[in-house]
Amino acid sequence: MQAKSFLGTMREHVRHFYASSMHSEVSDANIRGYLRAASQIEDVWQQIDNRLAELTAQGTAAWDAYRQQGYPLAFIRAARAYQVFVKELLEADAAANPATVGYLPRVTYDQADALCHQIQPDLERAIASLNDPNYRLDVALPLVLGPRIESEDEPCPLAHLQGMIAAAREVRDWAGGLVTQYQLAVQHTDKPVPAEVSAHLTKLQTLLASGDSQLRFGTDLVGQISQGQATQQLHEDAENNLWAGLQNFFLINQVVALPELLQQPRTPAFPAGRPRVYHDQRIRPDELWRIAAPSARSELRGTKFGSDEMKEMCEKMGGILSAGAQQYLDESEAALGSGDIYIIAAMANCPFEPLYRARRQLTIAGANIPATYEFHWDFHRGHIEQSQRYKRVSDWQECEE
């Protein structure tokens, strides 16, 4: 029988105090739990590769075999990219400050947590599309990397940027390897190579070159930051370039098997047809959690503070979710799925809804939102609120009066 030593306990208390009290860091236990739960990704990826090998062994042309497995390949590679991104953020932070291993700066925790919540849906889609020959998409492809969480009051830690570099390099290695693997499979096919397949290979190489340039530029900026010679603008430019490079590699990993995704125009948020008619509906306090941002659900659901705030919010709303709010929720979810917007934070006040940023000018729930503006639905006043940038605070707050 083993017992935990007193010295080990004291060391853990010291680490907790040093990280949480002196550095305002938070435990990464939830993040490591999500990573552990994603352990089946490698197994599913191997199943997909086995299916590809079976198809080509049966004489299916490489490009047709890849296209038949396009959906499961796209989703499993996306899930794997999120898994690696999170893992590299944790490892970079641990290497930068061993005294706080097991704890993360708030921005790194929020980013890792947001990415973790993308893993399971993509993993489930990969499994479903692999096993169901009649699988129908429920999201727009190609997927867009995100949500992206940005530092609120100060530049993100250097270790955070170094984690992004490591993640970008690893995802880039897959992208390049997958393109080469696909190219070799095409070259070893006895059938004539269609012109569109050759054109697709050229586009993939172009995307790789673009991502490489963005990764190198961002890495060079981080090198300058590491010398202590950087403004906040330099931090933002470094992060922007690293994120852009990651997005390019994230895209390549999906479109290797689906060339049509590089040819088709962006899917609109809602298809043409009869518009949906919305009506006010009754809502209970616990149902308000589906409105809250993922980080708020993770941290507050089940707590007394969170439960009390949602009960108070529901009373302020008169127990009614308005027709306008429902339209906003549907259209923002569709815009998130198509990559037109992304989550950058959660509103501090109950019901802790996501704060979005628009990638391009768009209209949601009748409101015109300019590109790069931040916006959310103000559930206290019943309309969209938008700004170039909202003030950031460090903690959750009670309901507004």
QUISULBEL-V37126 format. One record per pair of residues at least 24 apart in sequence whose C-alpha atoms are under 8 Angstrom apart, sorted by the first residue. I is the first residue (numbers start at 1). J is the second residue. Records with the same first field share a line. If there is no record, write none. Layout:
I=J ; J
//
This chain:
15=99 ; 100 ; 101
16=100 ; 103
18=99 ; 100
19=99 ; 100 ; 103
20=103
23=105
24=105 ; 106
25=103 ; 104 ; 105 ; 106
26=103 ; 104 ; 105 ; 106 ; 109
27=102 ; 103 ; 104
28=102 ; 103 ; 104 ; 109
29=102
30=113
31=109 ; 112 ; 113 ; 116
34=116
35=83 ; 86 ; 87 ; 116
38=83 ; 119 ; 120
41=76 ; 79 ; 80 ; 123
44=76 ; 126 ; 127
45=73 ; 76 ; 77
48=72 ; 73 ; 130
61=186 ; 189 ; 191
62=182 ; 185 ; 186 ; 189
63=186 ; 197 ; 257
66=257 ; 258
67=257 ; 258
69=130 ; 257
70=254 ; 255 ; 257 ; 258
71=126 ; 129 ; 130
72=125 ; 126 ; 127 ; 128 ; 129 ; 130
73=126 ; 254 ; 257
74=126 ; 253 ; 254 ; 255 ; 257
75=122 ; 123 ; 125 ; 126 ; 254
76=122 ; 123 ; 126
77=253 ; 254
78=119 ; 122 ; 143 ; 250 ; 253 ; 254
79=118 ; 119 ; 120 ; 122 ; 123
80=119
81=171 ; 250
82=115 ; 116 ; 118 ; 119
83=115 ; 116 ; 119
84=167 ; 170 ; 171
85=112 ; 115 ; 163 ; 164 ; 167 ; 168
86=112 ; 115 ; 116
88=163 ; 164 ; 166 ; 167
89=159 ; 160 ; 162 ; 163 ; 164 ; 167
90=163
91=163
92=159 ; 160 ; 162 ; 163
93=159 ; 160 ; 163
96=159
105=157
107=149 ; 150 ; 151 ; 152 ; 156
108=160
110=149 ; 295
111=147 ; 148 ; 149 ; 150
113=295
114=146 ; 147 ; 148 ; 149 ; 294 ; 295
115=146 ; 147
117=294
139=337 ; 338
140=267 ; 337 ; 338
141=261 ; 338
142=251 ; 254 ; 255 ; 261
143=251 ; 254 ; 337 ; 338 ; 339
144=247 ; 250 ; 251 ; 337 ; 338 ; 339
145=246 ; 247 ; 250
146=342 ; 343
147=342 ; 343 ; 344
148=342 ; 343 ; 344
149=343 ; 344 ; 345
150=344 ; 345
152=392 ; 393
153=392 ; 393
154=232
155=232 ; 235 ; 236
156=235
158=222 ; 225 ; 226
161=222 ; 238 ; 239
162=222
164=242 ; 243
165=215 ; 219 ; 242
167=246
168=215 ; 242 ; 245 ; 246 ; 249
171=246 ; 249 ; 250
172=208 ; 246 ; 249
174=253
175=208 ; 249 ; 250 ; 252 ; 253
176=208
178=253 ; 256
179=204 ; 205 ; 256
182=256
197=259
200=259
204=252 ; 256
207=248 ; 249 ; 252
208=248 ; 249 ; 252
210=245 ; 248
211=244 ; 245 ; 246 ; 248 ; 249
212=245
213=245
214=241 ; 242 ; 244 ; 245
215=241 ; 242 ; 244 ; 245 ; 246
217=241 ; 242
218=242
266=338
267=338
268=338
269=331 ; 334 ; 335 ; 338
270=331 ; 334
278=323 ; 324 ; 326 ; 327
279=322 ; 323
280=320 ; 321 ; 322 ; 323
281=320 ; 321 ; 322 ; 323
282=319 ; 320 ; 321
283=314 ; 319 ; 320 ; 321
284=314 ; 319
285=310 ; 311 ; 313 ; 314
286=310 ; 311
288=314 ; 351
289=351
291=329 ; 351 ; 352 ; 353 ; 354
292=346 ; 351 ; 352 ; 353 ; 354
293=345 ; 346 ; 352 ; 353 ; 354
294=354
295=346
296=346 ; 352
309=350 ; 351 ; 398 ; 399
310=350 ; 351
312=399
313=350 ; 351 ; 399
316=380
317=379 ; 380
322=382
324=365 ; 382 ; 383
325=377 ; 379 ; 382 ; 383
327=365
328=364 ; 365 ; 377
331=364 ; 365
332=364
348=393 ; 395 ; 396 ; 397
349=396 ; 397 ; 398 ; 399 ; 400
350=397 ; 398 ; 399 ; 400
351=379 ; 399
353=377
//
